[in-house]
Amino acid sequence: MTATADLNPYNADVIECPYPMYERMREQGVYYLESADTWIVTRWEDVQFVLKRSDLFSNLPQVDPHSLPAEQARLARETGALPGSDPPEHTHYRRLAGPWLSKRGIESFEPNVYRV
């Protein structure tokens, strides 16, 4: 079952505290976000299916930042290349970021975090 999302991930209140939105999203599982003409999938099994079927599902085309209000456009531009890309570009960025985002990579930052 899908629902049209009454969600705006770029809303200032959501940016301040996204957890109520996350809870609503988990309850439904799959959302269509009209303002971005995109689908949001939140359940593990569904996410795994989507990730394995890049022939059916794609991150492209993305929202055109010029069609958004200024603050939303800024936030859309600031999203990283990894979550907004498909293979082979995604694979390239994942290989670059992977070692730093692994358990061992994150743990290597721990001493610096405690120093701050």
C-alpha positions in Angstrom: 0.0 0.0 0.0 1.2 3.5 -0.8 0.3 6.9 0.4 0.8 10.4 -1.0 3.0 12.0 1.5 1.9 15.0 3.4 5.5 15.3 4.3 8.1 17.9 3.4 11.6 16.8 4.3 12.8 20.4 3.6 10.4 21.9 6.1 12.3 23.8 8.8 10.4 21.9 11.6 11.3 18.6 10.0 15.0 19.6 9.7 15.0 20.7 13.4 13.4 17.4 14.5 12.8 14.7 11.8 11.8 11.9 14.1 8.0 12.4 14.0 8.2 12.3 10.2 10.3 9.2 10.3 7.8 7.5 12.5 4.9 8.3 10.1 7.0 7.1 7.2 7.8 3.8 8.9 4.2 3.2 9.6 3.2 3.4 5.9 6.4 1.9 4.3 6.1 3.5 0.9 5.3 7.1 0.1 5.0 9.2 -3.0 6.3 12.7 -2.4 4.4 14.8 -4.9 6.5 18.0 -4.5 9.6 16.1 -5.7 7.9 13.5 -8.0 9.7 10.8 -6.1 9.0 7.7 -4.1 10.3 7.1 -0.5 10.7 3.5 0.6 11.3 2.9 4.3 10.9 -0.9 5.0 14.0 -3.1 4.9 12.6 -5.7 2.5 11.3 -3.0 0.1 14.6 -1.1 0.3 16.6 -4.3 -0.5 14.3 -5.1 -3.5 14.7 -1.5 -4.9 18.5 -1.5 -4.4 18.9 -4.8 -6.2 16.8 -3.7 -9.2 18.5 -0.6 -10.7 16.9 -1.7 -14.0 13.5 -0.8 -12.5 14.3 1.9 -10.0 16.6 4.9 -10.3 17.7 7.9 -8.3 17.5 10.0 -11.5 16.1 12.4 -12.5 16.4 14.4 -9.4 14.4 17.4 -8.3 15.3 20.5 -10.3 16.5 22.9 -7.6 15.3 25.8 -9.8 11.7 24.7 -9.3 12.0 24.9 -5.5 11.8 27.9 -3.1 15.2 29.3 -2.3 15.8 27.5 1.0 14.6 24.1 -0.3 16.8 24.6 -3.4 19.8 25.2 -1.2 19.1 22.0 0.8 18.5 20.0 -2.4 21.9 21.1 -3.7 23.6 20.1 -0.5 22.6 16.5 -0.7 25.6 14.3 -1.4 26.5 12.5 -4.6 26.3 9.0 -3.1 22.6 8.9 -2.1 21.5 10.7 -5.3 23.3 8.5 -7.8 23.0 5.2 -9.6 25.6 2.7 -10.7 28.2 3.1 -12.1 28.6 6.6 -10.5 27.2 5.4 -7.2 29.8 2.5 -7.2 32.6 4.9 -7.7 31.6 7.2 -4.8 30.8 4.2 -2.6 34.3 2.8 -3.1 35.8 6.2 -2.2 33.7 6.8 0.9 33.3 3.1 2.0 36.6 2.8 4.0 35.8 6.0 5.9 32.2 5.0 6.6 33.0 1.5 7.7 32.9 0.5 11.4 36.7 0.6 11.5 36.8 4.0 9.7 34.2 5.6 12.1 36.0 4.1 15.1 39.2 5.8 13.9 37.5 9.2 14.4 36.5 8.5 17.9 39.6 9.9 19.7 39.2 13.2 17.8 35.5 13.4 18.7 36.3 13.0 22.4 39.0 15.7 22.1 36.4 18.2 20.8 
